[in-house]
Every structure is written in C-alpha cells, then in structure tokens.
C-alpha cells in the first residue's frame, strides 16, 4: 500500500497553507473578532454537513467545555440538534436546516461560521445569507476552488484539495488554532 502518499498530500496542503501570509492573517483576524464578540456578550454559531457537522460540534464543545486550560465557558452553538434538523428538513426542506437555526439564535454582533468542503452546500449558502441579513460577522471554511460561497463572507479559508477528507483535516487544524487564538487573547494566564 502507498498510504505514505496520503501523509505527503496532507503535509503539502498544510505547508502551502502555512506559507500563505494572507491565510495566517485571516486566522488572527477571526480569533481577534471572535474574542471581541465573546467579550461583548455575543456568541458563535457554526454548521456543516456530514464530517463538517462533526467538526462544527467539536469546535463548539471546545468553547463550552475546556480546550487548554480552565476558564469560563464561552457561548458556541453547533446547529446540529437532530430534532431541529429533522423538523426543519421535513417542514421547509434540507436547504433551510441551518438558516432557520441562524434566524432563531443569531443576532447582530454574533459570528456565523459555515463549513463546506465543496463551497456549494445550499444549506450553508442560505445560512450565510440570513447571517449577513441579521448583522452577524460571517466566516466560511471551504475546499477545492471555494465554490459558490467564495467571496460571500467577511472571512474565508479555501483549502485547494481534491478530496473532502484532506480539506477537513486542514479545516480542523484551522478551527483549533482559532480557538487557541481566542484563548490566548482572553485568558493569557493559561499560556
């Protein structure tokens, strides 16, 4: 088996990402923006489909639970509750499962983060549209060429991998580093 090529592919994507100064600056800007939002009493909403949904849940629990050190819980919601998803999917259609959550929980001054490995997830697109309409800061983590979501948000990350698994590997790294950045700003005593 030539699985070493998979490691090399991921390493190449990571190296490309790290060398892109724009991407590094966006990471810092998102962490600073999110820390400011938390300090002002706001929250972050995050969503994605499939594996990206798992990443959204992981991101949210790192804020509501513990990441590196003891600190107060921070308000992060993954729009993934099964009763919400099945209710909205049944009543309005799958394209609205995230936008209805943003409409219900988002307010001006909050942040919305959408995950889409293709950049073409219609339910994430609709969530971005509602978030912008309702005055939330918007950020997306995308893959391939960015798809339809490219250029729609205040902040974006595009991982130019061919497959969703490689995209998601880098997305989770970005999400962890954003969390670390927020903690470093808000709770420097833990670092």
C-alpha positions in Angstrom: 0.0 0.0 0.0 1.2 3.5 -0.7 -0.6 5.3 2.1 2.5 7.4 2.7 1.3 9.5 -0.3 -1.7 10.5 1.8 0.6 11.9 4.5 2.6 13.7 1.9 -0.5 15.1 0.3 -1.8 16.5 3.7 1.7 17.8 4.5 1.8 19.6 1.2 -1.5 21.2 1.7 -0.5 22.2 5.2 2.8 23.6 4.1 1.1 25.6 1.3 -1.4 27.0 3.9 1.3 28.0 6.4 3.3 29.8 3.7 0.3 31.9 2.6 0.6 35.1 4.7 -3.0 36.0 3.9 -4.3 32.8 5.4 -2.2 33.4 8.6 -3.6 36.9 8.9 -7.2 35.8 8.4 -6.7 33.2 11.2 -5.5 36.0 13.5 -8.3 38.4 12.5 -11.0 35.7 13.1 -9.6 34.9 16.5 -9.5 38.6 17.5 -13.0 39.2 16.1 -14.4 36.2 18.0 -12.7 37.2 21.2 -14.2 40.7 20.9 -17.6 39.1 20.2 -17.3 37.0 23.4 -16.2 40.0 25.5 -19.2 41.9 24.2 -21.6 39.2 25.2 -22.1 37.7 21.8 -21.8 34.1 20.6 -20.7 32.0 17.6 -22.9 29.7 15.6 -21.3 27.1 13.4 -22.6 24.4 11.0 -21.7 21.9 8.3 -22.8 18.7 6.7 -21.6 15.2 7.4 -18.0 15.2 8.6 -18.1 19.0 8.7 -21.0 18.8 11.1 -18.8 16.7 13.4 -16.1 19.4 13.1 -18.7 22.1 14.0 -19.7 20.1 17.0 -16.1 19.7 18.0 -15.4 23.4 17.6 -18.5 24.3 19.8 -17.6 21.9 22.6 -14.1 23.3 22.8 -15.6 26.7 23.7 -18.3 25.5 26.0 -16.1 22.9 27.7 -12.3 23.1 28.0 -9.6 23.5 25.4 -6.2 24.0 27.0 -6.8 25.4 30.5 -9.6 26.1 33.0 -11.6 29.2 32.0 -15.2 30.2 31.9 -17.4 28.6 29.2 -17.8 30.6 26.0 -21.1 30.7 24.0 -20.8 28.5 20.9 -23.6 26.6 19.3 -23.3 24.0 16.5 -26.6 24.0 14.6 -26.9 20.2 14.6 -29.7 19.3 17.0 -31.4 16.2 15.4 -34.9 17.4 16.3 -34.2 20.8 14.8 -32.6 19.3 11.6 -35.4 16.8 11.0 -38.2 19.3 11.9 -36.9 22.0 9.5 -35.9 19.4 6.9 -39.4 18.0 6.9 -41.3 21.3 7.1 -39.2 23.6 4.9 -36.6 21.3 3.2 -33.0 20.4 3.8 -31.7 23.6 2.3 -33.1 25.5 5.3 -31.8 23.5 8.2 -29.0 25.9 9.1 -30.6 29.2 8.1 -33.6 28.6 10.4 -31.1 28.0 13.2 -29.3 31.2 12.4 -32.6 33.1 12.3 -33.6 31.6 15.7 -30.3 32.1 17.6 -28.2 34.7 15.8 -28.2 38.4 16.5 -26.3 41.4 15.4 -22.8 41.2 16.9 -22.6 37.4 16.8 -20.5 35.4 14.4 -21.6 32.6 12.0 -19.1 30.1 10.7 -20.0 27.7 7.9 -18.1 24.6 6.8 -18.4 23.3 3.3 -15.8 21.2 1.6 -17.3 21.9 -1.8 -18.3 25.5 -1.2 -21.6 24.7 -2.8 -23.7 23.4 0.1 -27.0 25.2 -0.5 -28.0 25.0 3.2 -24.7 26.7 4.2 -25.2 29.4 1.5 -28.7 30.1 2.8 -27.3 30.3 6.4 -24.7 32.8 5.3 -27.4 34.9 3.6 -29.5 35.0 6.8 -26.5 35.7 8.9 -25.5 38.7 6.8 -29.1 40.0 6.7 -29.2 39.8 10.5 -25.9 41.6 11.1 -23.7 38.6 12.1 -20.0 38.5 11.1 -19.5 35.7 8.7 -16.7 33.2 8.1 -16.5 30.1 5.9 -14.1 27.3 5.7 -14.2 25.9 2.1 -12.4 23.4 -0.1 -11.5 22.9 -3.7 -12.0 26.3 -5.5 -14.3 27.8 -2.9 -17.4 27.1 -4.9 -20.4 29.5 -4.7 -19.5 30.6 -1.2 -16.2 32.1 -2.3 -16.3 35.8 -1.7 -19.6 35.8 0.2 -18.3 36.3 3.7 -16.2 38.7 5.9 -13.6 35.9 6.3 -12.8 32.8 4.3 -10.4 29.9 4.2 -10.1 27.9 1.0 -8.2 24.6 1.0 -7.5 23.6 -2.6 -7.6 19.8 -2.0 -9.2 17.4 -4.4 -11.0 15.3 -1.7 -13.2 16.2 1.3 -11.0 14.3 3.8 -7.9 16.3 3.0 -10.0 19.6 3.2 -11.5 18.6 6.6 -8.1 17.7 8.0 -6.9 21.3 7.4 -10.2 22.8 8.5 -10.0 21.1 11.9 -6.5 22.5 12.3 -7.7 26.0 11.5 -10.6 25.7 13.9 -8.2 24.6 16.7 -5.8 27.4 16.0 -8.7 29.9 16.1 -9.8 28.5 19.5 -6.2 28.8 20.7 -6.0 32.4 19.5 -9.2 33.3 21.3 -7.9 31.8 24.5 -4.6 33.5 24.2 -6.4 36.8 23.9 -9.0 36.3 26.6 -7.2 34.0 29.0 -3.4 34.7 28.6 -2.8 33.2 32.1 -3.4 29.8 30.5 -0.5 30.2 28.1 
